[in-house]
Amino acid sequence: MTTLRTSPLDAAHRALGAKMVPFGGWDMPLAYPSGTLAEHRACRSAAVAFDVSHLGTVRITGPGALDRLQYALTNDLTKVGPGRAQYTHLLDPDDASVVDDIIVWWIDDETFDVMPNASNTSGVSGALGEGATDVTSTRAIIALQGPAARRILATIWPEAAAVGRFHVGPLSWNGVECTVAGTGYTGEDGVEVAVPADHAPALWDAVVAAGFTPAGLGARDTLRLEAGLPLHGHELGKGITSLQAGLGWVVAWDKGDFRGRSPLEAEREAGLPRRLRALTVEGRRPPRADQVVLVDGKPAGVVTSGNFSPTLEQGIALAFLPTSVGLGDVVAIDVRGDAVAATVVKPPFVAATPSEPIA
């Protein structure tokens, strides 16, 4: 059996009574005693703290770092600059499948932290080549999310609360050097903090004491689904391109060559075979991944992610469907033998809640 990795916050989660589950090779909190539904609603109405230390951090430094990332990844970092973060994709060079979707934190002129999904860290590090250093084990990452996140954080760390959306930079907390980015995976406003592993429990305790509700991966998944955000292994992965996933905006066609450009360009010219669509289902019965989607009574695709939306109080799903299926069309999902009607809608299912002002 493979030994699961543990977060620097593992003891804190267990002390709070978290239900721990394997995820991407890590032992991580699924939910706390309050439950996923309460944690989800706390993020929509106030503020929560997630431990996302299972995400990778691959550091690229030096004068050639920018050029290496420009070739390896689809987006164009020169559209942003030092002190900013950018969402991007790493493609398979043969078929343009999305090997991983990534956030890049551009910390200073020659320092980049590339943030892969948990199970993809070694593969992303290998794809970036010599000089890419996996520093995941040196830090924890705490995601502080929700409309009250900045207001609450400002009571204990005003400089971090002021970091703008998709901005990033080094900041000191109680004399400890951290990196703070205005990023997240919930559809709500907030920041993510990379804190040295030895100091992570103290910061976690401080944000919880300040008023952040601890939340687990269960709530993080229902939140990202309501926001219409893709999950690697579901909406992204082998056989799925950026264009099929409706994420063509992360592809910078005007920046020159990049890994996987040729097969992706060929798909663009030939036309897409399918497109990711968002579906709402009447009633509380949740669709689930791998259920068949019917168009005119015939199988036409499968659900990639599906669940009950705590905010909308109805079923929602993402699914790959023929490009002939458009917004407003009614299809059906085979939910355990019943053809349940579903309507194609434009994501997100739930818009972000306006952030509370910082006093």
N, C-alpha and C positions, 0 to 999 in steps of 0.2 A: 504494500500500500504506500502511496505517496503521502508524505507528511505535509499537512497544510501549513502555509505560512500564516503568521499572526501579526496583527497590527500592533504598533507601540501602545495602542489604547485598549488592547484586549482585556486587561484586568479591569479597566474602567467600565467596559460594556458588561462584563460578568457581574460586577458589583451592582449595576443598575438592573440586573435581572433580564438582560437581553437574551433572546432566542438566537443562538449562533448556528450558521449554516455554511457549508462549503460554497464558495463562489470564485471562479477563475483561479483555483489553486490556493485560495485564502479562506480562513475561518473568520466570517464576518457577521455582524448583527443583522438579522432579518427584521426584527421588531423588538420593541421594549414592552413592558407589561401594559402600557396604555393601548397598544395595538396599532396596526398599520393604518386603519381608517382615521383614528385620532391624530396620528402623526402627519398623515396627508393633509388633513384639514388645518392643522397647526401651521403647516408651510404656506397654505393658501391665505390664511388669515393673520398670521403673526410671524414667527421665525423658528426655524429648526436648525439643529447641528447634525450633520452627517459625517461619519468617518469614511473617507474614500481613499484611505491609504493603500488599498489594493490596486489602485491605478498606478501605472508605471511612471517613472521619471528617467528619461535618457538625456544626458547632458552632452551638448555639442559645443566645443569652444575653439577659439583660434581664428586667424585671419581668413581661412577658407570655409568657415562654418556656414555662412550665408549661402555661398554658391552650392555647397553640398545639399543643403536643404531645398534650395530652389529646384535642383534637379530631381531630388527624391520625392518631393511632395507636389500635389496638384495646384495649390493656391500660390499666390504671389506675395511673398513677405514684404516686398518693396512697396506694397500698397499700404503697409502700416509703418513699422519702424521700431527701434528700441523703446522699451517701456510699454509695448502693446502685446496683446494676445491675438491669435488667429486660428480659426477652425480650418482643417485641411484633411486631405486623404492621402494614404499611401496605397498605390495600385500595384497589382500583379503585372509584371512587364509583358506577359504573354497574352492575357485575355482582358486586362483592365479591371478585373475584380477588385473590390475594395478590401485590401489586406487588413487595413485598420483605418478608423477615423480618429483624428488626433487633434488636440489643442497644442499649439506651440506658444510657450511663454518666451518672448524675446526680452531678456532681462537687461542686457547692456549690449554695446556694439558687437561684441564677439562671444556672447554667452546666450545659449538657447536651451531651454528645458522643453523637451518633446514629451508629451503626456499621452502614452498609448493606453489602450484597454488592458485590464489585468493580465489576461492569458496571452496577450500578444507582445508583451514587453521584449522578450528575447528575440522574437522575429523582427520587430521594428529596429532593435539595436543592431542586429545583423545586417539589415537592409541599409542602414545608415553608414555602415562600414567602420573601418579602423578609426579610433578616436572617439567613438560614441561610447559613453560611459554610463552604465546603469547605476544610478544613485538611489534607487527606490528604497533600499534598506536604511538609508541615513535619515529619513524624514517621515513624518506623518502628514496627511493632508486632511484638513477639516473644512468641510463646505458649510457655510453659514448662509441660509437661503430663506427668503420670504419677505413680504412687504415691510415688516418691522426689523429686518436683519440689520440694516445700517444704523437705524436709530438705537437699537439695543447695543450693538457693537461699539457705538460712539461713546457709551458710558464707561467703557473700560479701555478702549483703544481707538481714539478718534481718527488717527492717521489712517488706520486700516479701513475704517468706515468710509473714508473719503476717496478710496481708490475707485475710479470710474469703471463703467462697463467696458470690458475687454482691454482695460489697462492693467499693467503689471509692474511690480517693482519691489526692491528690498526694503523692509521696514523692521525696526527693532521693537520687540515686546519684552519688557522687563529685562533689557540688556541682551536679549537673545535675537540673533539675526534670522529673520523669516523672509519668505517671499509671499506677497499677497497679490491675487489676480481677481479682477471683476468678472469671473466666469462661474458657470454652474450648469446643472443638468436637470433643472426642475421646471423651467419656464418662468420662474420668479426671479426677482432681482437678488443680488447677494454677492458674496466674495468667497474665494477658496484660499486657504492659508497653508503653505508648506512650512512646517515647523520642525526643527531638529528633533529626532526621535526621543531623545532623553527628556526634552522639555514639553513634549506633546501632552502628557497627562495633566500638567499644570494649566496649560492653555485650555484644554477640554473642560476641566473643572471650572475655570474662570468664566467661560462662555455659558455653561449650563447654569452657574450661579447667577449670572447676569440676566437670565430669562430665556435662553434658547432651549427648546424642547428637543431632547435626543430623538433621532429618527433613524430607522434602519433601511435596508435595501428594498424592502417591500414597498414602502412609501415612495422611495426614490423612483421605483419603476412605474407606479401608477401616476406619479407626477409627470415623468418624462413622456408617458404615453398620452396623457391629456394635452401636453404641449406639442404632440406630434413629432417628437424627436426620435431618431433611429437608434436602435440597439444593435451593436455588432453581434453577428450570429443569428440575427432575425431579419432586420431590414438592410443590413450590410454584411458582406462576406463573400464566400466563394460563389462565383457565377452571377454576382450582383455588381453592377457598375454604378458610378456616381450619377449617371444620367438616368438609369432605371429607377434609382432611389429618389429622383426629383431634386437632386443636390448639384445640379450642373453649375450653380453659382460658385462652387468651391474650385472650379476648374478654370485656371487662367490660361486661356488659349493664346494670349498675346505675349507670353513671357518667354517663349522659346521651348526647347525640348524639355520633357520631363518623363520620368519613369512611367510607362504604360500609356504614353500619349498616342502612339500609333494605333493600337487596337481600339482605344476609346474614340479616336477620330474616325476610324472605320465604322464603328457602331453609329456615331452621329450622322455620318453620310448615308448609311444604309437605312436608318430609321430604327426606332426602338421597338423591341418585341413586346415590351410590357412596361408598366409604370406603377409605382407605388401610389396607392390611394388610401384616403381616410374614410372610414365608414362609421355611421351611427346606427344603432339598433334600438328600435322601440322596446321599452320594457327593461327590466332589471336583469334579465338573463344574459350573462356575459359570454361573448364569443371567446374562443381560445385559439392559441397558435396551432397551426396545421389543419384547422377545419377548412373544408372545401367551400369556395365561393362559387355560386352558380349565376350565370348570366343567361337569361332566357331558358332557364331550367337545365342548362348544361354546365358541367364543371369548367371553370375558366381561370381559376387561381386558387391560392390558399392564403389563409390568415397568417401573417407573420407575428403579430402581437395582438392580443385581445384581452379585455378585462372589463370590469364594472367601473364606471367613472364615479368616484365619490362626489364630485362637484355637480355633474349633470344628472346623476342618479339614473343612468341608463348604460347599456353596453356600448363600447367603442372598440374599434379595431383598425389595424393597418393591414393592407394586403396588396400583393402584386396582381394587377389585372391587365387585360388587353388595352392598348392605347385607344381603342374605340369607345371605351367606357369613360364617360366624362362626368363633371360636376352635376349633381342633381339626379343622376340616374339611380334607379332602384334595382338592386341585385338581391341575392339571398345567400345566407350563410347556413350550411348544413350543421346545425347544432344538435348533435346526438340524434340524428335521424329526422329532425324537424327543419324545414326550410324557413328560416327566420328572415324577414325582410330587413334590408339595410340600405341606407341612402349614402351616396358618395358626397362627401363634403370637403370643404377646403380647410386644411389644418392651419392653426392649432384648434383642437377641440375646445380648449379653455384658454383665454387670454390671461396674461399676467395681471396680477392685482397691482394697482398704483402703489408705489413705495411711500412709506411714511416719511415725512421730512425729518432731517437730523436737527435737533434743537441747537 
